[in-house]
């Protein structure tokens, strides 16, 4: 895996690109000297956790021949006050829609967070990770 990053302005804006040519824009907040023209590096970590877990959940359910109608994730992270300001608490809320057995959705989320999501597994070294799962609007975990 290889990422190339280049500065795109005279402040703190950057563009990161993977080997397939996919790009994301990153920047610092205005308070930190940037222009807030992209996601912050720490926001991208939360995005990665949401994406990683979502891919796991969708893959686990697909292997069981279950079709997810929709999936959305909200992630909130709390950071330490002193540098390095690592994440100390992360809360993920999965909102899943579809004709799906509740037990299988619960198990897919549990497996993602506790076993398969490599991003969450790295983050759990500094952060307490918790999650809720809503299936068709009802909280199941």
N, C-alpha and C positions, 0 to 999 in steps of 0.2 A: 504494500500500500504506500502510495506516495502522494503528497500534496505540495503544490507550488503556491506561494503567496507573494503578492506584490503590492506595494504601496500605490494608492491611486489618487492621492492629493497631497497638499503640503502640510496637512495636519496628521490625523491618525487613521484615515480610511484605508482599508485593505480589501483586496479581492483574493479569495482562496479558490483554487481550481484542482479538481481531482484528475486522475489519468484519463477519464472518459470525457473530460471537457466540461463537466458540471461545475458551476460557480456559486459562491455565496459572497455577499458583501458584508464586511465587518467594519465597525467603527466604535469609537469610545463615545460616551455621553458628552454633552457640552460641558458639564461640570468637570470632566476629566481631561478636557482639552480637545475633544473631537467635535464632530458635527452631527452625531447621531444619525448618520446616513446609512447605517447597516446595523445588524445585530452585534451585540457585544460578544467577545469571546465566551464569557460565562453564560450568556443567554444561549449561545450555540451549544453549550454543553447540555443545558436543559432540553433543548430541541432534540439533541442526539439521544437523550434518554427516552423521550417520548417516542421518537421514531423507531428506536431499537425495540422497545417493548411492544409497540404497535405491530411491527413486522412479525415479531414472535407470536403474538396473540393471533393475528390473521393466519399465519402459517400453521400453527397448532390446530386451529379450527378447520382450516382447509383440508388438512390431512385426515380429519374426521368426517370429511364430506359435508361440512356445515358452511353455509353461506352467510357472511356478515353483510347486512344491508348498509350500515354506516358505522364509522368509528371516529371518535373525536377524543382528544386528550388535553386536559389542562394540567400544567405543571407549575408549581410554585417552589422556589428555593430560598432558604434563609442562609445567609453567609456569616462567617465569623467576623467580629468587629476589627480584629487586628490582622495585619498581613502575615502570611498569605491568606487572603479572605476566601478560604475554601467554603464549600457548601457544608453546612452542619445538619440541616433538615431539608428534606425534599418530599413534597406531597404530590402524588399523581392521581388524577381523577379520570378514569376511563368511562366514556359514554358510548355504549354499543347498542346498535339497533339490529333487529332481525328475529326471525323465528328460530331461536336457539335455546337449547336446554341450559337452564341456569347453572347446574353443576359443572357442565363442560366449560362454560364461560369463566366461572370462578377458578377452575383448575388451570385454564390457559393463562389467566392473569397471574396466578400464583407461580406457575412454572417460569413465566417470563421474568418476573421480579426476583425470584429466589434462585433460579438456576441458569437460564439461557441468556438474558440480556447482558452482554459484556459491558455496556456502558454503566448500567446499574451496579454490576458487580465491582467495577472500579470505584464508583462513587460511594459505595457503602463503606469504604475504608475510612472516610471522613464524615459521612452524612448518615443520619437515620432516615431511611426511605420508607414511606408509608403510601398506601394507595386505597382508593375506593373504586368500586365498579358499579356502574348503573347499566342495567339491561332494560331497554325500552322505557326509560325514565324512572325505573324503580331501583333503589340501592340494593345490591345483592352482596356486596362485600364492603 
